[in-house]
Every structure is written in C-alpha cells, then in structure tokens.
Amino acid sequence: MLEIKNLSKTYEQKKFLKTTRLKVLTNINLYIKQGEIWGLVGESGSGKSTLARIIAGLEAPDTGSIVLENKTISFPRKSMPHIIQMVFQDPLSSLNPKQKIKNILDEPLKLNTNYPHKKRLQIIKSWLKNVNLLEESLEKYPHQFSGGQRQRIALARAFILQPKLIILDEPVSALDVSVQAQILLLLKQLQKQYKTTYLFISHDLAVIRYLATKVAVIYKGHILEQGLANEIFSSPAHPYTKLLLSCAPKLKGKISRILFKKHTKISSHQNICPFVDKCPVKKEQCLQNIPKSIQLSSTHSYVCLYK
C-alpha cells in the first residue's frame, strides 16, 4: 500500500550570520501493507514526527520517494484525505475552538463528498456513536470536553472519510493512564472493524507493544531495526534496541533522553552508524565503515556491522 524509498530530510538553522544544516531523516525505507499496524518508536527528536508529516503531505522530503497505492506521489501535492489522515498529540490545537463539533466533523464531508446535508448528518451521528460520544456533543465546542473526549472527536474526524492510512502522532501521551487505555482499546476496535492501516508514533514502548503488529526503531533520523512486534520485543538485534528494551522496565515503558543526554558529533562521515558514539559494543571498524542491513528473517532486519 505505502512504500517509502530512500527518503531524507534536512533543515537549515540560522543563528546570527551562520547557517547550519541539520539532517533529521536519512535514507528511510519502509513498506507498509494494507491493514497493518506499524509502531514507529524512538526518543524525542529522532525524526518520528517529521517522517509522519512528510507521509501526510504536510512537508516535502529532500530526496527519496513515496509510492502510495502503486503511484509515486509528488511534492507539494494536493491533500488526499480519503487515503491518509493524521491524528495529533494535542487534539485541542487541531480542533477549531470557534466551531461546534457538528461543524468540525461536517467539514471533511462537505469538502470531499457530494452528500446532501441529511446524509452527512447521519454519518456524523454514526461516527459519534462509534467513538462512544453522545449525540448531544454535536452542539458543544472543543473546550467543553475532556482531553480523552477531544481525542475521540479527533478520531471520528480522521475516520469519517474512511481513509486507507491513519497516522497517529503520540495520540495518547498527553492523557491519563486510564484514559490512554480506553483510547487504545477504541483504536484496536476501529482497526479491526474497518481494516484501516495505522502508523502509530510513540516514545512509549508499552503502548507500541500493546497496539502494533510491526515495529520500526528510529534513532537520529535512521531506522536501525524493523520487524514483527514479537520479533523486536523478544529478540532485539541492534544494540540501541536492546538498550531501549533493557531500560524500559525502569522507565515504565517510556524512552527517556536521560539515557542519551548529548547527541555528540561522531564524525564528519555521515555514513557510519549514528549510534556509534553511545554503543556499548562498538569496535574500531564501526568508526570507519558503513553499516549494512542484516536480514534475520523475511520480516526482521537491522543495520549494523556485526551479527
């Protein structure tokens, strides 16, 4: 369904009279099949959200391509809400505070369908029910709801056009634990019913383990390991993945930048392993050679110099 090929992204940072280039994504490759739930896990600043925004069409990559349903898409591109939708961490910032919920949910239908008002209203009411909200919610504004309720509204809006792919960027990280569990259960139920593909972005390993069927581990803009969720969690291969999982019980599943306080400049050579400065098992060759992709199974691979 969605294939990402050698995708890279660099930002320019201007400070005083000096301009520096910060590479946030490097040669990203992913193949996402219809109906899969992919978890993209990594610490803050690893490039997760940038990748999500590029897939959603909110930003353009510098190099590489995205093939969506066998068609290579161009940038900038027109929005494709019937295929891709995105749910953000803070629903309050993505819901128009001046609009009632009925108008927020009606907008994508008005823009992308020719349905008459009566049919649109039926669809809206149906989706309110699907996300376990009362019909009376239609006449309220976003600020009148709790965080969990607002995220349910955001999910209803994302699903209302029945897209093929929904990108979920830290959708439960701002919620209480009990509310997180409710939203995650709802996401599972909706995915099972509609066979929607998810790309779920999180720094919470427990959440990824609960929801995802496949996992990609990203660090400094590089995908270091990917595979089935049970492969990643039971048999991690890359030293970074192993370190994440070994520390997860102490951190209650959440990745902390305390583990990796400083992103030091490792070398002027951009092709060596991005984790070499922190790797507990690095060798001299790691500072000189390009890491290679090692295929452990038809679904599990990692990028390293050593098995």
C-alpha positions in Angstrom: 0.0 0.0 0.0 2.7 2.5 1.1 6.4 2.3 0.2 8.9 4.8 1.4 12.2 4.6 -0.6 15.5 6.3 0.5 13.7 9.3 2.0 15.9 12.0 3.5 15.1 15.4 5.0 17.4 18.3 6.1 16.5 21.6 7.8 18.5 24.8 7.7 19.1 26.5 11.0 20.1 30.1 11.1 21.9 31.5 14.1 23.3 35.0 13.9 25.1 35.1 10.5 25.8 31.4 10.4 23.6 28.8 8.6 23.9 25.2 9.6 22.2 22.1 8.1 20.6 19.6 10.4 19.8 16.2 8.8 16.7 14.8 10.5 16.0 11.8 8.3 18.5 9.7 6.4 17.6 7.0 3.8 14.4 5.9 5.3 12.9 2.7 3.8 9.6 1.3 4.9 7.0 -0.9 3.3 3.5 -0.8 4.9 0.8 -3.2 3.8 -2.9 -2.6 3.9 -4.3 -3.4 7.4 -1.0 -3.4 9.2 -0.4 -1.5 12.5 3.1 -0.1 12.4 4.7 1.3 15.5 7.5 3.9 15.0 9.4 4.1 18.2 12.2 6.4 19.2 13.2 9.2 21.6 12.2 12.8 21.3 14.0 14.4 18.4 14.7 11.2 16.5 12.7 12.3 13.4 9.4 10.4 14.0 7.1 13.4 13.6 9.0 14.7 10.6 8.5 11.4 8.8 4.8 11.5 9.7 4.4 15.0 8.3 6.1 14.0 5.1 3.9 10.9 4.6 0.8 13.1 5.4 1.9 15.6 2.7 2.5 18.4 5.2 6.2 18.7 4.3 8.3 17.6 1.3 11.4 15.4 1.5 14.7 16.5 0.1 15.3 13.2 -1.6 13.6 9.8 -2.0 10.1 8.9 -2.9 6.8 7.7 -1.5 4.7 5.2 -3.5 1.1 5.2 -2.4 -1.2 2.5 -3.9 1.3 1.9 -6.7 1.5 5.6 -7.6 4.6 7.7 -6.9 3.4 10.9 -5.3 4.9 14.4 -6.0 5.6 17.2 -3.6 4.0 19.6 -3.0 0.8 17.6 -3.5 -2.8 18.0 -3.1 -4.4 16.7 0.1 -5.6 13.1 -0.1 -8.0 13.0 2.9 -9.8 9.9 1.5 -6.5 8.0 1.7 -4.4 9.5 4.5 -5.5 11.2 7.7 -3.4 12.3 10.8 -4.2 12.5 14.5 -2.0 14.7 16.6 -0.9 14.6 20.2 -2.9 17.6 21.3 -6.4 17.5 19.8 -7.3 20.9 21.3 -4.7 22.5 19.0 -6.1 20.7 15.9 -9.8 21.3 16.6 -11.1 24.7 15.7 -12.1 26.3 19.0 -14.7 28.5 17.3 -16.6 25.7 15.7 -19.1 23.3 17.2 -18.4 19.6 16.9 -21.0 19.1 14.3 -19.3 21.6 12.0 -15.8 20.1 12.7 -17.0 16.7 11.7 -19.0 18.0 8.8 -16.2 19.9 7.2 -14.3 16.9 5.6 -17.6 15.6 4.3 -18.5 18.9 2.7 -15.1 19.3 1.1 -14.7 15.8 -0.2 -18.2 14.4 -0.9 -21.3 15.4 -2.7 -23.6 14.0 0.0 -26.6 16.1 1.0 -26.8 17.6 4.4 -29.2 14.8 5.7 -26.8 12.0 4.8 -23.8 13.9 6.2 -25.6 14.3 9.5 -26.3 10.6 9.6 -22.6 9.8 9.0 -21.6 12.3 11.7 -24.0 10.8 14.2 -22.8 7.3 13.3 -19.2 8.2 14.0 -20.0 9.9 17.3 -21.5 6.6 18.3 -18.5 4.7 17.0 -16.2 6.7 19.3 -18.6 6.4 22.3 -19.8 10.0 22.4 -23.4 11.2 22.9 -25.3 12.9 20.1 -25.7 16.0 22.3 -21.9 16.5 21.8 -22.7 17.9 18.3 -23.8 21.3 19.8 -20.7 21.7 22.0 -17.3 23.3 21.4 -13.9 21.6 21.9 -13.1 23.3 25.2 -16.2 21.8 26.8 -14.7 18.3 26.6 -12.0 16.4 28.5 -8.7 15.5 26.8 -9.9 12.0 26.2 -13.2 13.1 24.7 -11.4 15.6 22.4 -9.2 12.7 21.2 -12.3 10.7 20.4 -13.6 13.6 18.4 -10.2 13.8 16.5 -10.5 10.1 15.8 -14.1 10.5 14.5 -12.9 13.2 12.2 -9.9 11.1 11.0 -12.1 8.1 10.3 -15.1 9.9 8.8 -13.9 9.6 5.2 -12.7 6.0 5.8 -9.1 6.6 4.8 -6.7 3.8 4.0 -4.0 5.0 6.4 -4.2 6.9 9.6 -1.0 8.4 11.1 -1.2 8.7 14.9 1.5 11.0 16.3 1.7 10.4 20.1 -2.1 10.4 20.4 -2.3 9.2 24.0 0.9 10.6 25.5 -0.9 13.7 27.0 -3.7 11.6 28.6 -4.0 10.0 32.0 -3.2 6.3 32.1 -6.8 5.1 32.5 -7.9 7.3 29.6 -4.9 6.1 27.5 -6.2 2.5 27.9 -9.7 3.5 26.7 -8.4 5.2 23.6 -6.0 2.4 22.8 -8.8 -0.1 23.1 -11.0 2.1 20.9 -8.2 2.2 18.3 -8.0 -1.6 18.3 -11.7 -2.0 17.9 -11.9 0.5 15.0 -8.9 -1.0 13.2 -10.4 -4.5 13.5 -13.8 -3.3 12.2 -12.5 -1.1 9.3 -9.2 -2.8 8.5 -7.5 0.6 8.5 -3.7 0.8 8.3 -2.1 2.6 11.2 1.3 4.3 11.6 1.5 4.8 15.3 4.3 7.0 16.6 5.3 6.9 20.2 8.2 7.0 22.7 6.2 4.7 25.0 7.3 1.1 24.4 4.4 -0.3 26.4 1.9 1.4 24.1 3.7 0.2 21.0 3.8 -3.4 22.3 0.1 -3.3 23.0 -1.1 -2.0 19.7 1.5 -2.6 16.9 1.9 -5.7 14.8 5.1 -4.4 13.2 7.7 -2.0 14.7 10.4 0.3 13.3 13.1 1.7 15.7 14.4 5.1 14.7 17.4 7.0 16.1 18.8 10.3 14.9 16.8 10.0 11.7 17.9 6.5 10.9 15.8 3.3 11.1 18.1 0.9 12.9 15.8 -2.1 13.2 12.4 -3.2 11.9 10.3 -6.3 12.1 7.3 -8.0 13.6 6.4 -6.7 17.1 7.1 -10.0 18.7 10.5 -10.2 16.9 11.5 -6.8 18.1 10.4 -7.3 21.7 11.5 -10.9 22.2 14.7 -10.9 20.0 16.1 -7.4 19.6 19.2 -7.3 17.4 20.5 -3.7 17.3 22.4 -2.5 20.4 20.2 0.6 20.5 17.0 -1.5 20.5 18.5 -3.8 23.2 19.3 -0.9 25.4 15.8 0.6 25.0 14.2 -2.6 26.0 16.5 -3.3 28.9 15.8 0.2 30.3 12.1 0.1 29.7 11.0 -1.6 32.9 12.8 1.1 35.0 11.2 3.8 32.9 7.7 2.2 32.9 8.0 1.7 29.2 8.9 5.2 28.2 12.0 6.2 26.4 14.0 8.9 28.2 16.5 11.2 26.8 18.3 10.9 30.1 19.8 7.7 28.6 21.2 9.6 25.7 21.8 13.0 27.0 24.0 14.5 24.4 24.0 13.9 20.6 27.7 14.4 20.1 29.2 14.9 16.7 30.7 11.5 16.0 32.4 12.1 12.7 32.3 14.1 9.5 31.5 10.9 7.8 27.7 10.7 7.6 27.5 7.1 6.6 28.8 5.5 9.8 26.4 4.2 12.4 24.6 7.1 14.1 24.7 5.2 17.4 28.4 4.6 17.4 29.2 7.3 20.0 26.9 5.6 22.5 27.1 2.0 21.5 28.3 -0.3 24.4 29.7 -2.9 21.9 31.3 -0.7 19.2 34.6 -1.7 17.6 37.2 0.2 15.7 35.6 -0.8 12.4 32.4 1.0 13.4 34.2 4.3 13.2 35.4 3.7 9.6 32.9 1.5 7.8 29.3 1.9 6.6 26.9 -0.3 8.5 25.0 -2.9 6.4 21.4 -4.2 6.5 21.3 -7.7 8.1 18.3 -9.8 7.3 17.4 -12.1 10.2 14.1 -13.3 8.7 11.7 -12.3 5.9 10.3 -9.7 8.3 13.1 -8.8 10.7 16.2 -6.7 9.8 18.6 -4.3 11.4 21.5 -2.1 10.3 24.9 -2.9 11.9 28.4 -4.2 11.0 28.1 -7.2 13.2 25.7 -10.1 13.8 
